[in-house]
């Protein structure tokens, strides 16, 4: 994809681009705006020859860079590394300690130094140090790391070596089996970064049997105490903030396809901004997995600290990608929201999954039941496409099952040269007649609608309705005929251009994104991103990280997607059974009837 940047809202939280994105300074357009630029080859790199057993992730760790840095300079690596392959490794100049720069001073981190000791050495706040070095928000301080010291007060002090911890101010914690740094931090109401600051050994990883020091509260002081008597708790991250990862193919080579996912994320950020105003505290991480189908890059991302520390993952496109993320989420105990249609049955066996778009077989079964309830005494007539595929045979089968259970039987007529006369003969003038297309094609409608219009003129008192499918909402050329024929369509998504909330959303979207128009797709990806965000962020705000117990109590004003999650089975996850039946009425109005609640 050949776009230069993507604009995204920072809604009271920070954004981490974990692969081929690098962050630039924020801009002010009605709120904080972040420009995300693709990392370009600036000529400053060294070469590395891949040895046996090495991966993009292991090489990234070796050079203290991100996996995304490797993919950015070596696009071919997205498909995997080959033994003996020579790849580019981005390099930085090696600044000596305290070299003046335009934005401050550079400083090379020494052994055993902490954020607190460096901040105190330069008489600045830890927050200021972190803001000047955004990478500190997502990975711990490391020896040899180059930091920017923001301009301000500089006191000529010798580097501070932390004094040995006083046990009166710390608790000794013995690491048990299966404990994680995040779990221990949460147990003591601190952060993983704070624990790493006070236990440099943690930079090599947490190990069972290890004894680490936990800062405690001074008696009567209400503040935590460090060896130097200062507050040790890191301000890098709100320990109570929800951590959400959005995993999508933002940099796919096909511009059109990638643009959809960028728009999805932009819609999600509008929901985030709305929920921020309601008190939500969230950290959002964005992971680019490059391909819409492949899993190589995705698997590398799963090794990162950021992915393992999430509370909710949103994303994945192909069945293979969803299977990989599902297995990871189940192992790590992370909630996983699948926003796009998929053929996998992971929801049946993973209780962490929330699938926003149900598979066709579930949608068809639910719609068939709603149809039978709505038209229980009707004369049902199928119109099949002569010589066509009749691609809705699965829906017809589901509907026939429902009709049979209620003692009903449908007739079938082919859309051939005798369609008008055969259809007229099949009508029942004493009850409702519902014409069901057996194909979603525009060609069938092109043959069927003139026949219906002709019959209506000849039999104005005969009650006739037409019933069809999601894709019909894209056939603008037939809309006038839909109204004339009292048409119903079923769909898992519908966005009304005349709805006030839709108009408000489009206005906000254009205001935030420089008058950018929504891509002409069905569904609208920005609206889908908004609906995903508004539902899950509301659930997290109201009911916390384990919101599944209250899933039936989460009610949100979705734009395009009706959401009603039901548990698939005792050991499975949650499936959205919500859908709409859209009624194009003869008076020119449209009713949107929601099902699933």
MOSULGI-V885072 format. One record per residue. N is the residue number from 1. RES is the residue in one letter. SS is DSSP state (a for helix, b for strand, c for the rest). PSI is psi in whole degrees, -180 to 180 (NA if undefined). Layout:
# MOSULGI-V885072
{{N;RES;SS;PSI} {N;RES;SS;PSI}}
This chain:
# MOSULGI-V885072
{{1;X;c;132} {2;X;c;51} {3;X;c;153} {4;X;c;-38} {5;X;b;162} {6;X;b;137} {7;X;b;135} {8;X;b;151} {9;X;b;139} {10;X;c;108} {11;X;c;73} {12;X;c;14} {13;X;c;174} {14;X;c;159} {15;X;b;134} {16;X;b;121} {17;X;b;110} {18;X;c;2} {19;X;c;-107} {20;X;c;18} {21;X;b;146} {22;X;b;149} {23;X;b;144} {24;X;b;-176} {25;X;b;154} {26;X;b;155} {27;X;b;156} {28;X;b;108} {29;X;c;90} {30;X;c;-19} {31;X;c;-179} {32;X;b;127} {33;X;b;138} {34;X;b;132} {35;X;b;123} {36;X;b;116} {37;X;b;147} {38;X;b;133} {39;X;c;123} {40;X;c;157} {41;X;c;109} {42;X;c;12} {43;X;c;-8} {44;X;c;91} {45;X;b;162} {46;X;b;170} {47;X;b;145} {48;X;b;133} {49;X;b;124} {50;X;c;127} {51;X;c;172} {52;X;c;131} {53;X;c;-8} {54;X;c;144} {55;X;c;169} {56;X;a;-38} {57;X;a;-45} {58;X;a;-36} {59;X;a;-39} {60;X;a;-42} {61;X;a;-37} {62;X;a;-39} {63;X;c;7} {64;X;c;45} {65;X;c;177} {66;X;c;160} {67;X;a;-37} {68;X;a;-34} {69;X;a;-39} {70;X;a;-47} {71;X;a;-33} {72;X;a;-41} {73;X;a;-14} {74;X;c;73} {75;X;a;-31} {76;X;a;-20} {77;X;a;-17} {78;X;a;-29} {79;X;a;6} {80;X;c;152} {81;X;c;148} {82;X;c;144} {83;X;c;128} {84;X;c;-7} {85;X;c;142} {86;X;b;122} {87;X;b;159} {88;X;b;137} {89;X;b;118} {90;X;b;139} {91;X;c;159} {92;X;c;151} {93;X;c;150} {94;X;c;93} {95;X;c;143} {96;X;c;161} {97;X;c;129} {98;X;c;55} {99;X;b;131} {100;X;b;142} {101;X;c;175} {102;X;c;-34} {103;X;c;-2} {104;X;b;-152} {105;X;b;147} {106;X;b;146} {107;X;b;134} {108;X;b;120} {109;X;c;132} {110;X;c;167} {111;X;c;136} {112;X;c;2} {113;X;c;151} {114;X;c;168} {115;X;a;-41} {116;X;a;-44} {117;X;a;-37} {118;X;a;-43} {119;X;a;-41} {120;X;a;-37} {121;X;a;-37} {122;X;c;9} {123;X;c;47} {124;X;c;171} {125;X;c;151} {126;X;a;-39} {127;X;a;-42} {128;X;a;-39} {129;X;a;-43} {130;X;a;-41} {131;X;a;-32} {132;X;a;-17} {133;X;c;77} {134;X;a;-25} {135;X;a;-20} {136;X;a;-16} {137;X;a;-19} {138;X;c;-6} {139;X;c;149} {140;X;c;163} {141;X;c;142} {142;X;c;149} {143;X;c;134} {144;X;c;-6} {145;X;c;140} {146;X;b;124} {147;X;b;152} {148;X;b;124} {149;X;b;114} {150;X;b;147} {151;X;c;145} {152;X;c;-137} {153;X;c;132} {154;X;c;118} {155;X;c;130} {156;X;c;91} {157;X;c;152} {158;X;c;149} {159;X;c;140} {160;X;c;128} {161;X;c;123} {162;X;c;135} {163;X;c;156} {164;X;c;144} {165;X;c;136} {166;X;c;122} {167;X;a;-19} {168;X;a;-19} {169;X;a;4} {170;X;b;153} {171;X;b;138} {172;X;b;124} {173;X;b;126} {174;X;b;120} {175;X;c;122} {176;X;c;169} {177;X;c;139} {178;X;c;3} {179;X;c;148} {180;X;c;160} {181;X;a;-40} {182;X;a;-43} {183;X;a;-41} {184;X;a;-43} {185;X;a;-44} {186;X;a;-38} {187;X;a;-36} {188;X;c;14} {189;X;c;45} {190;X;c;-160} {191;X;c;157} {192;X;a;-37} {193;X;a;-40} {194;X;a;-43} {195;X;a;-39} {196;X;a;-37} {197;X;a;-40} {198;X;a;-9} {199;X;c;79} {200;X;a;-26} {201;X;a;-21} {202;X;a;-16} {203;X;a;-20} {204;X;a;4} {205;X;c;151} {206;X;c;134} {207;X;c;145} {208;X;c;137} {209;X;c;-12} {210;X;c;142} {211;X;b;122} {212;X;b;160} {213;X;b;133} {214;X;b;120} {215;X;b;139} {216;X;c;170} {217;X;b;138} {218;X;c;144} {219;X;c;119} {220;X;c;-5} {221;X;c;-30} {222;X;c;6} {223;X;c;155} {224;X;b;153} {225;X;c;135} {226;X;c;176} {227;X;c;-27} {228;X;c;7} {229;X;c;10} {230;X;c;167} {231;X;c;119} {232;X;c;-16} {233;X;c;124} {234;X;c;141} {235;X;c;17} {236;X;c;-35} {237;X;c;139} {238;X;c;117} {239;X;c;-24} {240;X;c;-3} {241;X;c;144} {242;X;b;138} {243;X;b;117} {244;X;b;133} {245;X;b;130} {246;X;b;116} {247;X;b;102} {248;X;b;163} {249;X;c;75} {250;X;c;-30} {251;X;c;33} {252;X;c;148} {253;X;c;-23} {254;X;c;113} {255;X;a;-44} {256;X;a;-45} {257;X;a;-44} {258;X;a;-34} {259;X;a;-33} {260;X;a;-43} {261;X;a;-31} {262;X;a;-44} {263;X;a;-39} {264;X;a;-47} {265;X;a;-37} {266;X;a;-40} {267;X;a;-40} {268;X;a;-40} {269;X;a;-30} {270;X;a;-38} {271;X;a;-39} {272;X;a;-42} {273;X;a;-41} {274;X;a;-42} {275;X;a;-28} {276;X;a;-42} {277;X;c;-20} {278;X;c;2} {279;X;c;6} {280;X;c;135} {281;X;c;119} {282;X;b;144} {283;X;b;125} {284;X;b;130} {285;X;b;138} {286;X;b;127} {287;X;b;122} {288;X;b;121} {289;X;c;10} {290;X;c;-70} {291;X;c;150} {292;X;c;-12} {293;X;c;-34} {294;X;c;165} {295;X;c;-2} {296;X;a;-52} {297;X;a;-39} {298;X;a;-44} {299;X;a;-34} {300;X;a;-39} {301;X;a;-32} {302;X;c;-14} {303;X;c;-6} {304;X;c;152} {305;X;a;-39} {306;X;a;-42} {307;X;a;-41} {308;X;a;-17} {309;X;c;10} {310;X;c;157} {311;X;c;-26} {312;X;b;133} {313;X;b;135} {314;X;b;127} {315;X;b;-160} {316;X;c;142} {317;X;c;-58} {318;X;c;164} {319;X;a;-39} {320;X;a;-43} {321;X;a;-43} {322;X;a;-39} {323;X;a;-43} {324;X;a;-48} {325;X;a;-38} {326;X;a;-47} {327;X;a;-41} {328;X;a;-47} {329;X;a;-39} {330;X;a;-43} {331;X;a;-40} {332;X;a;-9} {333;X;c;38} {334;X;c;135} {335;X;b;142} {336;X;b;119} {337;X;b;122} {338;X;b;110} {339;X;c;-20} {340;X;c;157} {341;X;c;144} {342;X;c;153} {343;X;c;-1} {344;X;c;160} {345;X;c;31} {346;X;a;-31} {347;X;a;-26} {348;X;a;-21} {349;X;c;2} {350;X;c;111} {351;X;c;2} {352;X;c;-7} {353;X;b;141} {354;X;b;110} {355;X;b;116} {356;X;c;-35} {357;X;c;113} {358;X;c;151} {359;X;c;159} {360;X;a;-40} {361;X;a;-35} {362;X;a;-45} {363;X;a;-43} {364;X;a;-43} {365;X;a;-43} {366;X;a;-40} {367;X;a;-40} {368;X;a;-40} {369;X;a;-44} {370;X;a;-39} {371;X;a;-48} {372;X;a;-36} {373;X;a;-39} {374;X;a;-39} {375;X;c;47} {376;X;c;-28} {377;X;c;20} {378;X;c;162} {379;X;b;109} {380;X;b;129} {381;X;b;122} {382;X;b;139} {383;X;b;117} {384;X;b;153} {385;X;c;115} {386;X;c;117} {387;X;c;2} {388;X;c;-176} {389;X;c;-18} {390;X;c;60} {391;X;c;-5} {392;X;c;27} {393;X;a;-30} {394;X;a;-38} {395;X;a;-43} {396;X;a;-41} {397;X;a;-44} {398;X;a;-39} {399;X;a;-41} {400;X;a;-37} {401;X;a;-44} {402;X;a;-43} {403;X;a;-41} {404;X;a;-40} {405;X;a;-22} {406;X;c;13} {407;X;c;24} {408;X;c;156} {409;X;c;139} {410;X;c;150} {411;X;b;164} {412;X;b;134} {413;X;b;138} {414;X;b;144} {415;X;c;73} {416;X;c;-163} {417;X;c;-16} {418;X;c;15} {419;X;a;-48} {420;X;a;-49} {421;X;a;-41} {422;X;a;-38} {423;X;a;-40} {424;X;a;-40} {425;X;a;-29} {426;X;a;-11} {427;X;c;149} {428;X;c;113} {429;X;c;-8} {430;X;c;-1} {431;X;c;176} {432;X;c;138} {433;X;b;127} {434;X;b;118} {435;X;b;118} {436;X;b;119} {437;X;b;136} {438;X;c;3} {439;X;c;149} {440;X;c;8} {441;X;c;152} {442;X;a;-29} {443;X;a;-42} {444;X;a;-43} {445;X;a;-37} {446;X;a;-31} {447;X;a;-36} {448;X;a;-43} {449;X;a;-44} {450;X;a;-36} {451;X;a;-45} {452;X;a;-43} {453;X;a;-40} {454;X;a;-44} {455;X;a;-39} {456;X;a;-35} {457;X;a;-37} {458;X;a;-32} {459;X;c;67} {460;X;c;-21} {461;X;c;-1} {462;X;c;129} {463;X;c;115} {464;X;b;134} {465;X;b;153} {466;X;b;140} {467;X;b;130} {468;X;b;-149} {469;X;c;171} {470;X;a;-47} {471;X;a;-14} {472;X;a;-24} {473;X;a;-6} {474;X;a;-6} {475;X;c;72} {476;X;a;-26} {477;X;a;-16} {478;X;a;1} {479;X;a;-43} {480;X;a;-39} {481;X;a;-32} {482;X;a;-44} {483;X;a;-43} {484;X;a;-33} {485;X;c;20} {486;X;c;60} {487;X;b;140} {488;X;b;138} {489;X;b;147} {490;X;b;145} {491;X;b;145} {492;X;c;-3} {493;X;c;145} {494;X;c;130} {495;X;c;115} {496;X;c;123} {497;X;c;-23} {498;X;c;-10} {499;X;c;139} {500;X;a;-43} {501;X;a;-36} {502;X;a;-46} {503;X;a;-41} {504;X;a;-42} {505;X;a;-47} {506;X;a;-40} {507;X;a;-45} {508;X;a;-42} {509;X;a;-47} {510;X;a;-33} {511;X;a;-41} {512;X;a;-31} {513;X;c;41} {514;X;c;51} {515;X;c;24} {516;X;c;138} {517;X;c;152} {518;X;c;143} {519;X;c;141} {520;X;c;74} {521;X;c;162} {522;X;c;117} {523;X;c;170} {524;X;c;121} {525;X;a;-34} {526;X;a;-42} {527;X;a;-37} {528;X;a;-41} {529;X;a;-40} {530;X;a;-48} {531;X;a;-43} {532;X;a;-48} {533;X;a;-48} {534;X;a;-33} {535;X;a;-56} {536;X;a;-34} {537;X;a;-37} {538;X;a;-44} {539;X;a;-43} {540;X;a;-38} {541;X;a;-43} {542;X;a;-37} {543;X;a;0} {544;X;c;-172} {545;X;c;-23} {546;X;c;54} {547;X;a;-9} {548;X;a;-28} {549;X;a;-18} {550;X;a;23} {551;X;a;-32} {552;X;a;-7} {553;X;a;-6} {554;X;c;115} {555;X;c;123} {556;X;c;151} {557;X;c;77} {558;X;c;151} {559;X;c;-47} {560;X;c;-25} {561;X;c;114} {562;X;c;133} {563;X;c;121} {564;X;c;99} {565;X;b;136} {566;X;b;145} {567;X;b;133} {568;X;c;-41} {569;X;c;179} {570;X;c;-34} {571;X;c;2} {572;X;c;-174} {573;X;c;-148} {574;X;b;134} {575;X;b;135} {576;X;b;116} {577;X;c;12} {578;X;c;144} {579;X;b;167} {580;X;b;151} {581;X;b;118} {582;X;b;127} {583;X;b;112} {584;X;b;104} {585;X;c;155} {586;X;c;-23} {587;X;c;4} {588;X;c;2} {589;X;c;167} {590;X;b;128} {591;X;b;137} {592;X;b;108} {593;X;b;121} {594;X;b;135} {595;X;b;158} {596;X;c;-20} {597;X;c;NA}}
